[in-house]
């Protein structure tokens, strides 16, 4: 099928120049004066000229397409990331092909290989938890967490954790249960690390890991939060809004009012977080800025790469690689009840992290 729209020769005839001059001006190559190049671009716009991507690929060795690998497209966070990346890529003149690793390392590797086979110019990868992205055969931008080796840009998850903890601390909470999903996630590690660092003095903290618990008791098993409230815990700091919704639901089913008897907080500010009852206090990522930085760094690396050179180094780097998170205070957090549980024994070390439900190692998570 022929490409619609006027051809280069029509633009050339309108301006009395050669088709080669028009091609050079529109591609930014060759010796064309700035004044003539501007006239050519203006005429092309007036005539509705649409450049052929296939033709450009043949001329430049590039497809103007980037790949995006996500760890779990079913998680409502990742469609938000995909939309932000697509908008940033479109603004830079690139299309996007999306692949889902479904949280599996082997599937992630195969997804990357398929995108390479589709001749993408580069990739943005949100890694499956606990994996490190090395040489994939083309420029790659990694979005994980600042502590991840080779990370290009990410939210300041540690700082977000500190904001959540400082909020709970200011409200007067002294016994806090952190709820995470899996100890292999760098993102969750950093979020928990930030929470714990801000609660290191004057508070007692435990960590509950969901996946190890579910391996023992079954998928979707109760987290035992009513028991934790009976033990005097007044705040449940969850490392994602999904876990916060689970905690909120379990507490409410047990007849424990939130936030009157227990506060619940999350991360990510998912689309439903403002409309659940009570609306969820959370830490929000600036996905628009993160996507813009990742795509800008990737496009720069693509432009600097020799298309005939198959070698590629480490993932690309970017300025402002840590993007601050924003604390969003809503109705799910409030001051603890006036009559608080008093532990029978003195807590010798307020910063001790005890995991009463699992034997999993501390300090790791993932959204």
C-alpha positions as CSV (number, residue, x, y, z in Angstrom):
1,X,0.0,0.0,0.0
2,X,1.4,3.4,-0.9
3,X,2.0,5.9,1.8
4,X,-0.6,8.6,1.9
5,X,0.3,12.3,1.7
6,X,2.4,14.4,-0.7
7,X,5.8,13.1,-1.7
8,X,9.1,14.9,-1.3
9,X,9.0,15.9,-5.0
10,X,5.8,17.9,-4.4
11,X,7.4,19.9,-1.6
12,X,10.5,20.3,-3.8
13,X,8.5,21.6,-6.8
14,X,6.6,24.1,-4.5
15,X,9.9,25.6,-3.4
16,X,12.0,25.2,-6.5
17,X,14.6,22.9,-4.9
18,X,15.6,19.3,-5.4
19,X,14.0,16.4,-3.6
20,X,17.4,15.6,-2.1
21,X,17.5,19.1,-0.5
22,X,14.0,18.5,0.9
23,X,15.1,15.1,2.3
24,X,18.2,16.5,3.8
25,X,16.3,19.4,5.5
26,X,13.7,17.1,7.0
27,X,16.2,14.5,8.2
28,X,18.7,17.1,9.5
29,X,21.4,15.9,7.2
30,X,23.4,17.6,4.5
31,X,24.2,21.2,3.8
32,X,20.9,23.1,3.8
33,X,20.8,26.7,5.1
34,X,18.8,27.4,8.2
35,X,16.5,29.7,6.2
36,X,15.8,27.1,3.5
37,X,15.4,24.3,6.1
38,X,12.7,26.3,7.9
39,X,10.9,27.0,4.6
40,X,10.9,23.3,3.8
41,X,9.6,22.3,7.2
42,X,6.9,24.9,7.0
43,X,5.8,23.8,3.5
44,X,5.9,20.1,4.6
45,X,3.6,21.0,7.5
46,X,1.2,22.9,5.2
47,X,1.0,20.0,2.9
48,X,0.5,17.5,5.6
49,X,3.6,15.5,4.8
50,X,4.1,12.4,7.0
51,X,7.6,10.9,6.9
52,X,7.9,7.2,6.1
53,X,9.2,5.4,9.2
54,X,10.3,2.5,7.0
55,X,12.2,4.8,4.8
56,X,13.8,6.6,7.7
57,X,14.9,3.2,9.2
58,X,16.6,2.3,5.9
59,X,18.4,5.7,5.8
60,X,19.4,5.9,9.4
61,X,19.5,2.3,10.6
62,X,16.9,3.2,13.3
63,X,13.3,2.4,13.7
64,X,12.1,5.2,16.0
65,X,10.6,2.5,18.3
66,X,11.6,1.8,21.8
67,X,10.7,-1.3,23.9
68,X,9.2,-1.1,27.4
69,X,9.5,-4.2,29.6
70,X,7.2,-4.2,32.7
71,X,7.2,-6.8,35.6
72,X,3.4,-7.2,35.9
73,X,0.9,-5.4,33.7
74,X,-1.9,-6.7,35.9
75,X,-0.6,-4.5,38.8
76,X,-2.5,-1.2,38.4
77,X,0.8,0.7,39.0
78,X,2.4,-0.4,35.8
79,X,-0.2,0.8,33.3
80,X,0.4,4.2,34.8
81,X,4.1,3.9,34.1
82,X,3.4,2.6,30.6
83,X,1.2,5.7,29.9
84,X,3.9,8.1,31.2
85,X,6.6,6.4,29.1
86,X,4.4,6.4,26.0
87,X,3.7,10.1,26.3
88,X,7.3,10.9,26.8
89,X,8.4,8.7,23.9
90,X,5.8,10.2,21.6
91,X,6.9,13.7,22.4
92,X,10.4,12.6,21.4
93,X,9.2,11.1,18.1
94,X,9.3,7.4,19.2
95,X,6.7,4.7,19.3
96,X,6.6,2.1,22.1
97,X,6.3,-1.7,22.1
98,X,5.3,-3.1,25.5
99,X,6.3,-6.5,26.9
100,X,5.2,-8.1,30.2
101,X,7.7,-10.3,32.1
102,X,4.9,-11.5,34.5
103,X,7.3,-11.4,37.4
104,X,9.4,-14.2,36.0
105,X,13.1,-13.9,35.3
106,X,13.0,-16.3,32.3
107,X,10.0,-14.5,30.8
108,X,11.8,-11.2,31.3
109,X,14.8,-12.4,29.3
110,X,12.6,-13.7,26.5
111,X,10.7,-10.4,26.4
112,X,13.9,-8.5,26.0
113,X,15.1,-10.9,23.2
114,X,11.8,-10.5,21.3
115,X,12.1,-6.7,21.4
116,X,15.7,-7.0,20.1
117,X,14.3,-9.1,17.3
118,X,11.8,-6.3,16.5
119,X,14.8,-4.0,16.0
120,X,13.9,-1.5,18.7
121,X,16.3,1.4,19.0
122,X,16.5,1.1,22.8
123,X,14.5,-0.1,25.8
124,X,13.1,1.1,29.1
125,X,13.0,-1.7,31.6
126,X,11.3,-1.9,35.0
127,X,13.1,-5.1,36.2
128,X,11.5,-8.1,37.9
129,X,12.4,-7.8,41.5
130,X,15.8,-8.8,42.5
131,X,17.2,-8.8,38.9
132,X,20.0,-6.7,37.5
133,X,19.9,-5.5,33.9
134,X,23.2,-5.7,32.1
135,X,24.1,-5.6,28.4
136,X,20.9,-6.3,26.4
137,X,22.3,-5.4,23.0
138,X,20.9,-1.9,22.7
139,X,20.8,1.3,24.9
140,X,18.6,0.7,27.9
141,X,17.2,2.9,30.7
142,X,16.4,1.1,34.0
143,X,13.6,2.3,36.3
144,X,13.9,0.5,39.7
145,X,15.3,2.3,42.7
146,X,18.4,4.4,43.4
147,X,20.1,1.6,45.3
148,X,19.8,-0.8,42.3
149,X,23.2,-1.1,40.4
150,X,22.9,0.4,36.9
151,X,19.6,2.3,37.7
152,X,18.9,5.2,35.4
153,X,16.2,7.0,37.2
154,X,13.6,6.2,39.9
155,X,11.5,7.7,42.7
156,X,13.3,8.3,46.0
157,X,11.7,5.3,47.7
158,X,13.8,5.7,50.8
159,X,12.7,9.3,51.1
160,X,9.1,8.3,50.5
161,X,9.4,5.9,53.4
162,X,10.8,8.6,55.7
163,X,7.9,10.9,54.8
164,X,5.3,8.2,55.7
165,X,7.1,7.4,59.0
166,X,7.5,11.1,59.9
167,X,3.8,11.6,59.3
168,X,2.9,8.7,61.6
169,X,5.4,9.8,64.2
170,X,4.0,13.3,64.2
171,X,0.5,11.9,64.8
172,X,1.9,10.1,67.9
173,X,2.1,6.5,66.7
174,X,4.7,4.5,68.7
175,X,3.9,0.9,67.6
176,X,4.0,0.4,63.9
177,X,3.6,-2.7,61.7
178,X,5.3,-2.5,58.3
179,X,3.6,-4.7,55.7
180,X,5.6,-5.8,52.7
181,X,5.2,-8.4,50.1
182,X,8.5,-10.1,49.2
183,X,12.0,-9.7,50.6
184,X,13.6,-9.8,47.1
185,X,12.4,-6.4,46.0
186,X,14.8,-3.5,46.0
187,X,12.0,-1.0,45.9
188,X,10.3,-2.4,48.9
189,X,13.7,-2.7,50.7
190,X,14.2,1.0,50.2
191,X,10.7,2.0,51.3
192,X,11.0,-0.1,54.4
193,X,14.5,1.2,55.1
194,X,13.2,4.8,54.9
195,X,10.3,4.0,57.3
196,X,12.6,2.3,59.8
197,X,15.2,5.0,59.7
198,X,12.7,7.7,60.7
199,X,11.2,5.5,63.4
200,X,14.6,4.4,64.8
201,X,14.0,6.3,68.1
202,X,11.0,6.2,70.3
203,X,9.0,3.6,68.4
204,X,8.6,-0.2,68.2
205,X,8.5,-1.6,64.8
206,X,7.8,-5.1,63.3
207,X,7.8,-6.2,59.7
208,X,5.3,-8.6,58.2
209,X,6.0,-10.2,54.9
210,X,3.0,-11.4,52.9
211,X,4.5,-13.9,50.4
212,X,6.4,-16.0,53.0
213,X,3.2,-16.0,55.1
214,X,1.1,-17.1,52.2
215,X,3.5,-20.0,51.4
216,X,2.7,-21.3,54.9
217,X,-1.0,-20.5,55.1
218,X,-2.2,-20.2,51.6
219,X,-2.9,-17.4,49.1
220,X,-5.1,-14.6,50.5
221,X,-4.8,-15.8,54.0
222,X,-5.6,-13.4,56.9
223,X,-2.6,-11.3,58.0
224,X,-3.6,-11.4,61.6
225,X,-4.0,-7.7,61.9
226,X,-6.7,-7.8,64.5
227,X,-4.3,-9.6,66.8
228,X,-1.7,-6.9,66.1
229,X,-4.2,-4.3,67.2
230,X,-4.8,-6.2,70.4
231,X,-1.0,-6.2,70.9
232,X,-1.1,-2.4,70.8
233,X,-0.1,-1.6,67.2
234,X,-1.8,1.5,66.1
235,X,-0.4,2.0,62.6
236,X,0.0,-0.3,59.6
237,X,2.6,1.1,57.1
238,X,2.2,-0.8,53.8
239,X,4.7,-0.7,51.0
240,X,2.1,-0.4,48.3
241,X,-1.6,0.7,48.0
242,X,-2.5,-2.8,47.1
243,X,-1.3,-4.1,50.4
244,X,-2.9,-1.2,52.2
245,X,-6.3,-2.0,50.7
246,X,-5.8,-5.6,51.9
247,X,-5.0,-4.3,55.4
248,X,-7.8,-1.9,55.4
249,X,-10.3,-4.5,54.3
250,X,-9.1,-7.0,56.9
251,X,-9.3,-4.5,59.7
252,X,-12.8,-3.3,58.8
253,X,-14.1,-6.9,58.6
254,X,-12.8,-7.4,62.1
255,X,-14.8,-4.4,63.3
256,X,-11.7,-2.2,63.7
257,X,-12.4,1.3,62.6
258,X,-9.8,3.1,60.5
259,X,-8.4,5.6,61.4
260,X,-10.1,5.8,64.9
261,X,-8.4,2.6,66.2
262,X,-5.7,2.0,63.6
263,X,-4.1,4.0,60.8
264,X,-3.2,2.6,57.4
265,X,-0.8,4.1,54.8
266,X,0.3,2.9,51.4
267,X,2.6,3.8,48.5
268,X,2.0,4.7,44.8
269,X,-1.4,6.6,45.0
270,X,-3.2,4.2,42.6
271,X,-6.3,5.5,40.8
272,X,-8.7,4.1,43.4
273,X,-6.7,5.3,46.5
274,X,-8.6,8.6,46.8
275,X,-12.1,6.9,46.6
276,X,-11.8,4.0,49.0
277,X,-13.4,4.5,52.4
278,X,-11.5,5.9,54.2
279,X,-9.4,7.6,51.5
280,X,-5.9,6.3,51.6
281,X,-2.9,8.2,52.9
282,X,0.0,7.3,50.6
283,X,3.3,8.4,48.9
284,X,3.0,9.3,45.3
285,X,5.6,8.9,42.6
286,X,6.0,11.7,39.9
287,X,5.8,9.2,37.0
288,X,5.6,12.0,34.4
289,X,9.0,13.3,35.5
290,X,10.5,9.9,35.9
291,X,9.4,8.9,32.4
292,X,10.7,12.1,30.9
293,X,14.1,11.6,32.4
294,X,14.3,8.0,31.4
295,X,13.3,8.6,27.8
296,X,15.5,11.7,27.4
297,X,18.5,9.7,28.6
298,X,17.6,6.8,26.3
299,X,17.1,9.0,23.2
300,X,20.4,10.7,23.9
301,X,22.2,7.4,24.1
302,X,20.4,6.2,20.9
303,X,21.5,9.3,19.0
304,X,25.1,9.0,20.1
305,X,25.3,5.3,19.2
306,X,26.8,4.1,16.0
307,X,24.0,2.0,14.5
308,X,26.6,-0.4,12.9
309,X,28.2,-1.1,16.3
310,X,26.5,-4.0,18.1
311,X,28.4,-3.4,21.3
312,X,26.6,-1.6,24.1
313,X,27.8,-0.7,27.6
314,X,26.0,-0.4,30.9
315,X,22.5,1.0,31.2
316,X,22.4,4.7,30.5
317,X,22.8,7.3,33.3
318,X,20.8,10.4,33.8
319,X,21.0,13.6,35.8
320,X,18.4,14.0,38.7
321,X,18.3,10.2,39.0
322,X,16.3,10.4,42.3
323,X,12.9,12.0,41.9
324,X,11.3,13.0,45.2
325,X,8.0,11.3,46.3
326,X,5.0,13.3,47.5
327,X,3.2,12.5,50.7
328,X,-0.6,12.6,50.2
329,X,-2.4,12.8,53.5
330,X,-6.0,11.5,53.4
331,X,-8.5,10.1,55.9
332,X,-6.9,6.7,56.6
333,X,-4.3,8.1,59.1
334,X,-5.0,10.0,62.3
335,X,-3.7,10.2,65.9
336,X,-3.8,6.9,67.8
337,X,-6.4,6.2,70.5
338,X,-5.7,8.0,73.7
339,X,-5.5,4.8,75.7
340,X,-2.7,2.9,74.1
341,X,-1.5,-0.6,74.8
342,X,1.5,-0.7,77.2
343,X,3.8,-3.6,76.6
344,X,4.3,-5.9,79.5
345,X,8.1,-5.8,79.1
346,X,10.3,-2.9,78.5
347,X,11.5,-2.6,74.9
348,X,15.2,-2.6,75.2
349,X,15.9,-1.5,71.6
350,X,13.2,0.6,70.0
351,X,14.7,0.1,66.5
352,X,14.5,-3.7,66.7
353,X,12.6,-5.2,63.8
354,X,10.8,-8.4,64.7
355,X,9.0,-10.5,62.2
356,X,6.7,-12.6,64.4
357,X,5.1,-14.4,61.4
358,X,7.9,-15.4,59.1
359,X,11.6,-16.2,59.3
360,X,12.3,-14.2,56.1
361,X,15.3,-11.8,56.2
362,X,14.5,-8.2,56.8
363,X,14.8,-5.2,54.6
364,X,13.5,-6.2,51.2
365,X,10.3,-5.6,49.1
366,X,8.7,-4.8,45.8
367,X,5.5,-3.2,44.6
